[in-house]
């Protein structure tokens, strides 16, 4: 199996989170309320000439982002006070292209505001949990922007392994300082970054027989952690913030969708659905089933295994692994080609005396 990596640094969503504030504001002027606005672009589902779906499975984009959760904190400007939380995992939904949420907050004068936002774009049970720093809070807030936020995010699929790695996960952070007159009530911009590594497989039908088609099923990888955490601190860059696997909870098998990998002809390629792995250094094992047909009739079924050597996976990066399927890769050392030989050619019988012709 050949291996390739598409290093597409993935900055997805650019959101604008409008002003945030706290409960101490007495004059609740609606212009000072926290509202939300999103920058969107046109995104449509399409296929390439090979028939591959170009919209990745559960990928979060500016166009399809419809839900996220936000955490908000404030403290008096210029002080080292422990900040007060004003938004805790607040659900924010886009309804008719307007961002709304239930517990409205308002700006207050002369405050520092800190925001963290996360989403898998789903409103059900979420496998992630965010924790604000419990120690060295002042250091964390002093470097909030340099460290691309603060606190720790944990991701854990232990209670629902079937959902493991099926969802994109993005985050953003924002800081706002208000003056005495609260002159800046513009939208707080959220630019969301991908926190996981995106993985998919590309299969090519390289069989010799022009009438051969192949199908791929039961594609899965093993060796990726089921849980991990990432702390936004001392990074000085987005790429510097890295995940740590929770080794105590072990690994999980991750199944890939293969609906696009059915009966494709020679010289054709097909892509699996993608999955989103916790990006740490890891060695992976890949297994899948291949059905080989000739003229529409099943000629053989095979289960194949491949090992991907240990490497460091980076968040916001796409990894594509290429598999070329041919007779040799399917049959391997068990290959038993049909061959031919000639033992003899039976001779004609003797001419004998022949038959006389009667001439007319």
Secondary structure as GFF3:
##gff-version 3
##sequence-region A 1 360
A	DSSP	beta_strand	2	6	.	.	.	ID=ss1
A	DSSP	beta_strand	11	17	.	.	.	ID=ss2
A	DSSP	three_ten_helix	30	32	.	.	.	ID=ss3
A	DSSP	beta_strand	36	38	.	.	.	ID=ss4
A	DSSP	beta_strand	67	76	.	.	.	ID=ss5
A	DSSP	beta_strand	84	95	.	.	.	ID=ss6
A	DSSP	beta_strand	98	100	.	.	.	ID=ss7
A	DSSP	beta_strand	111	119	.	.	.	ID=ss8
A	DSSP	beta_strand	128	131	.	.	.	ID=ss9
A	DSSP	alpha_helix	137	142	.	.	.	ID=ss10
A	DSSP	beta_strand	152	156	.	.	.	ID=ss11
A	DSSP	three_ten_helix	161	163	.	.	.	ID=ss12
A	DSSP	beta_strand	170	177	.	.	.	ID=ss13
A	DSSP	beta_strand	188	194	.	.	.	ID=ss14
A	DSSP	beta_strand	197	205	.	.	.	ID=ss15
A	DSSP	beta_strand	212	225	.	.	.	ID=ss16
A	DSSP	beta_strand	227	231	.	.	.	ID=ss17
A	DSSP	beta_strand	243	245	.	.	.	ID=ss18
A	DSSP	three_ten_helix	247	249	.	.	.	ID=ss19
A	DSSP	beta_strand	251	255	.	.	.	ID=ss20
A	DSSP	beta_strand	264	265	.	.	.	ID=ss21
A	DSSP	beta_strand	269	271	.	.	.	ID=ss22
A	DSSP	beta_strand	275	277	.	.	.	ID=ss23
A	DSSP	beta_strand	281	294	.	.	.	ID=ss24
A	DSSP	beta_strand	297	312	.	.	.	ID=ss25
A	DSSP	beta_strand	318	325	.	.	.	ID=ss26
A	DSSP	alpha_helix	327	331	.	.	.	ID=ss27
A	DSSP	three_ten_helix	332	334	.	.	.	ID=ss28
###
